[in-house]
Amino acid sequence: MNVLRIISIISIGIGFLSAIIILINILAGNKQHMMIMNFVWPITGLYAGPLALLAYYTIGKRTTHKMMTAMKEKHMEMKKPFWQSVVNGALHCGSGCIIGDIIAESLLLIFPVVLLGSKLYSSWMIDFIFAFVIGIIFQYYAIKPMKKMSSVEALKAALKADALSLTSWQIGMYGGMAIATFLIFKHSLEPSTFLFWFVMQFAMLLGFITAYPVNWWLIKKGIKEAM
């Protein structure tokens, strides 16, 4: 077992451990005020590891259902720094992306698809479709509880709010995967290996970096709800 494979396994293990720690904390009476964030935070732990723990204990712990309900009963309003709302918006978007990518890559291992003569480009196209659809579903379940909308209206609002955000995240993520695939590992990345998912962890962090300014703009313009 080479050093890089060991590092990959350790990093992925830390991601799973971080996700479990967050999930246990949520289930131990700290459920998020927004239902969908109960999924977002543990999913973030899978790729961001200790950074996800830091974000959760800095931001997520301040928006539990218990805390928000208590403040509402006291007629108090939670004043959250704008950057924290942007972080929530970007992470929410990224969680849909990573679930979509995991599902797509797992299916492609079982049912290989080649489009335009390239297995790699085919996987990226299918990844994007899955990530986009699941990301919109995540946004739908963020918007619908906040506003009195029909299902169709909520879906349209989700598309308007998150289409650009999801695309900006995928640009960063694909950029990271492209650098690793073409420049560092010379096409040796396969989704059946630990190395692939180790690289994906870093690519997802790049996705956050490219999605953050877009989410800042979307929320500032009122196109996307502050979370």
C-alpha positions as CSV (number, residue, x, y, z in Angstrom):
1,M,0.0,0.0,0.0
2,N,1.6,3.3,-1.1
3,V,1.8,6.4,0.9
4,L,-0.7,8.3,-1.2
5,R,-3.3,5.5,-0.8
6,I,-2.8,5.6,3.0
7,I,-3.3,9.4,3.0
8,S,-6.4,9.0,0.9
9,I,-7.9,6.4,3.3
10,I,-7.1,8.6,6.3
11,S,-8.6,11.7,4.8
12,I,-11.8,9.9,3.8
13,G,-11.9,8.3,7.3
14,I,-11.6,11.8,8.9
15,G,-14.5,12.9,6.6
16,F,-16.7,10.1,7.7
17,L,-15.8,10.6,11.4
18,S,-16.6,14.3,11.1
19,A,-19.9,13.6,9.5
20,I,-20.8,11.1,12.3
21,I,-19.8,13.6,15.0
22,I,-22.1,16.2,13.5
23,L,-24.9,13.7,13.0
24,I,-24.7,12.5,16.5
25,N,-24.8,16.1,17.8
26,I,-27.9,16.8,15.7
27,L,-29.7,13.6,16.9
28,A,-28.8,14.4,20.5
29,G,-31.3,17.2,20.6
30,N,-29.8,19.8,18.3
31,K,-31.9,19.5,15.2
32,Q,-31.6,22.4,12.9
33,H,-34.5,24.9,12.5
34,M,-34.4,24.3,8.8
35,M,-35.1,20.6,8.3
36,I,-32.8,20.3,5.2
37,M,-29.8,21.5,7.2
38,N,-30.0,18.4,9.3
39,F,-28.7,16.7,6.1
40,V,-26.5,19.4,4.8
41,W,-24.1,19.6,7.8
42,P,-23.3,15.8,8.0
43,I,-22.8,15.7,4.2
44,T,-20.5,18.7,4.5
45,G,-18.4,16.7,7.0
46,L,-17.8,14.0,4.4
47,Y,-15.6,16.3,2.3
48,A,-14.6,19.2,4.5
49,G,-13.7,17.1,7.6
50,P,-12.4,19.4,10.5
51,L,-13.4,22.5,8.5
52,A,-17.0,21.2,8.5
53,L,-16.8,20.7,12.3
54,L,-15.5,24.2,12.8
55,A,-18.3,25.6,10.6
56,Y,-21.0,23.5,12.3
57,Y,-20.0,24.5,15.8
58,T,-19.6,28.2,14.8
59,I,-22.8,28.5,12.7
60,G,-24.9,25.4,12.8
61,K,-25.1,25.3,16.6
62,R,-26.6,28.8,16.6
63,T,-29.5,27.8,14.4
64,T,-31.0,24.8,16.1
65,H,-34.8,24.5,16.3
66,K,-34.6,24.6,20.1
67,M,-32.7,27.8,20.1
68,M,-34.7,29.5,17.4
69,T,-38.0,28.6,19.1
70,A,-36.8,29.9,22.4
71,M,-35.8,33.2,20.9
72,K,-39.2,33.5,19.1
73,E,-41.0,32.9,22.4
74,K,-39.0,35.8,23.9
75,H,-39.8,37.9,20.8
76,M,-36.1,38.1,20.0
77,E,-34.6,38.0,16.5
78,M,-31.5,36.1,15.6
79,K,-29.0,38.6,14.1
80,K,-26.6,36.5,12.0
81,P,-23.6,38.0,10.2
82,F,-24.2,38.1,6.5
83,W,-21.2,35.9,5.7
84,Q,-22.7,33.1,7.7
85,S,-25.8,33.2,5.6
86,V,-23.6,33.0,2.5
87,V,-21.8,30.0,4.0
88,N,-25.1,28.3,4.7
89,G,-26.3,29.0,1.2
90,A,-23.1,27.7,-0.4
91,L,-22.9,24.5,1.7
92,H,-26.5,23.8,1.1
93,C,-25.8,24.0,-2.6
94,G,-22.7,21.8,-2.3
95,S,-24.5,19.1,-0.4
96,G,-26.8,18.5,-3.3
97,C,-23.8,18.4,-5.6
98,I,-21.9,15.8,-3.6
99,I,-24.9,13.5,-3.2
100,G,-25.5,13.8,-6.9
101,D,-21.9,13.0,-7.7
102,I,-21.8,10.0,-5.4
103,I,-24.9,8.5,-6.8
104,A,-23.8,9.2,-10.4
105,E,-20.3,7.8,-10.0
106,S,-21.7,4.7,-8.1
107,L,-24.2,4.0,-10.9
108,L,-21.5,4.5,-13.6
109,L,-19.3,1.8,-11.9
110,I,-22.2,-0.6,-12.4
111,F,-23.5,0.7,-15.8
112,P,-20.5,2.3,-17.7
113,V,-21.6,4.9,-20.2
114,V,-19.5,6.4,-23.0
115,L,-20.8,9.6,-24.7
116,L,-18.9,11.6,-27.3
117,G,-16.2,8.9,-27.4
118,S,-15.0,9.6,-23.8
119,K,-15.8,7.8,-20.6
120,L,-14.4,10.7,-18.5
121,Y,-16.5,13.4,-20.2
122,S,-19.5,11.1,-20.0
123,S,-19.1,10.8,-16.3
124,W,-18.8,14.5,-15.9
125,M,-21.9,15.2,-17.9
126,I,-23.9,12.6,-15.9
127,D,-22.5,13.9,-12.6
128,F,-23.6,17.4,-13.5
129,I,-27.2,16.3,-14.3
130,F,-27.5,14.3,-11.0
131,A,-25.9,17.1,-9.0
132,F,-28.1,19.7,-10.5
133,V,-31.3,17.8,-10.0
134,I,-30.6,16.8,-6.4
135,G,-29.3,20.3,-5.7
136,I,-32.6,21.8,-6.8
137,I,-34.5,19.3,-4.7
138,F,-32.4,20.4,-1.7
139,Q,-33.3,24.1,-2.5
140,Y,-36.9,23.2,-2.9
141,Y,-37.1,21.8,0.6
142,A,-35.4,24.9,1.9
143,I,-37.8,27.3,0.2
144,K,-41.1,25.5,0.6
145,P,-41.2,25.5,4.5
146,M,-40.2,29.2,4.5
147,K,-42.9,30.5,2.2
148,K,-46.5,29.7,1.5
149,M,-46.1,28.4,-2.0
150,S,-47.6,25.7,-4.2
151,S,-45.2,22.9,-5.1
152,V,-44.9,24.3,-8.7
153,E,-44.1,27.8,-7.4
154,A,-41.6,26.4,-4.9
155,L,-39.9,24.4,-7.7
156,K,-39.6,27.5,-9.9
157,A,-38.2,29.5,-7.0
158,A,-35.7,26.8,-6.3
159,L,-34.5,26.8,-9.9
160,K,-34.2,30.6,-9.9
161,A,-32.4,30.6,-6.6
162,D,-29.9,27.8,-7.1
163,A,-29.3,27.2,-10.8
164,L,-26.4,29.7,-10.9
165,S,-25.2,28.6,-7.5
166,L,-25.1,24.9,-8.5
167,T,-23.3,25.7,-11.7
168,S,-20.7,27.8,-10.0
169,W,-20.0,25.1,-7.5
170,Q,-19.6,22.5,-10.3
171,I,-17.2,24.8,-12.2
172,G,-14.9,24.8,-9.2
173,M,-15.3,21.1,-8.5
174,Y,-14.7,20.2,-12.2
175,G,-11.7,22.5,-12.3
176,G,-10.1,20.7,-9.4
177,M,-10.9,17.3,-10.9
178,A,-9.5,18.4,-14.3
179,I,-6.2,19.6,-12.8
180,A,-5.8,16.4,-10.8
181,T,-6.8,14.2,-13.8
182,F,-4.9,15.8,-16.6
183,L,-1.9,17.4,-14.9
184,I,-1.2,15.5,-11.7
185,F,-2.3,11.9,-12.1
186,K,-2.3,11.7,-15.9
187,H,-5.8,10.1,-16.3
188,S,-5.2,7.5,-13.5
189,L,-8.2,8.5,-11.4
190,E,-10.9,5.9,-11.1
191,P,-14.1,6.2,-8.9
192,S,-13.4,2.7,-7.6
193,T,-10.3,4.0,-5.8
194,F,-9.7,5.8,-2.5
195,L,-7.5,8.3,-4.4
196,F,-10.5,9.5,-6.6
197,W,-12.6,10.3,-3.5
198,F,-9.6,11.9,-1.8
199,V,-9.2,14.2,-4.8
200,M,-13.0,14.8,-4.8
201,Q,-12.8,16.1,-1.2
202,F,-10.4,18.9,-2.4
203,A,-12.4,19.5,-5.5
204,M,-15.5,20.1,-3.4
205,L,-13.6,22.7,-1.4
206,L,-12.7,24.4,-4.6
207,G,-16.5,24.2,-5.5
208,F,-17.2,26.1,-2.2
209,I,-14.7,28.8,-3.1
210,T,-16.2,29.4,-6.6
211,A,-19.8,29.2,-5.2
212,Y,-19.3,31.5,-2.3
213,P,-19.1,34.9,-4.2
214,V,-22.0,33.8,-6.4
215,N,-24.2,33.0,-3.3
216,W,-23.1,36.3,-1.8
217,W,-24.5,38.1,-4.9
218,L,-27.7,36.0,-5.1
219,I,-28.5,36.6,-1.5
220,K,-27.6,40.3,-1.6
221,K,-29.9,40.8,-4.6
222,G,-32.7,38.9,-2.9
223,I,-32.7,36.1,-5.6
224,K,-31.8,33.5,-3.0
225,E,-33.2,33.5,0.6
226,A,-30.7,34.1,3.4
227,M,-30.4,30.9,5.4
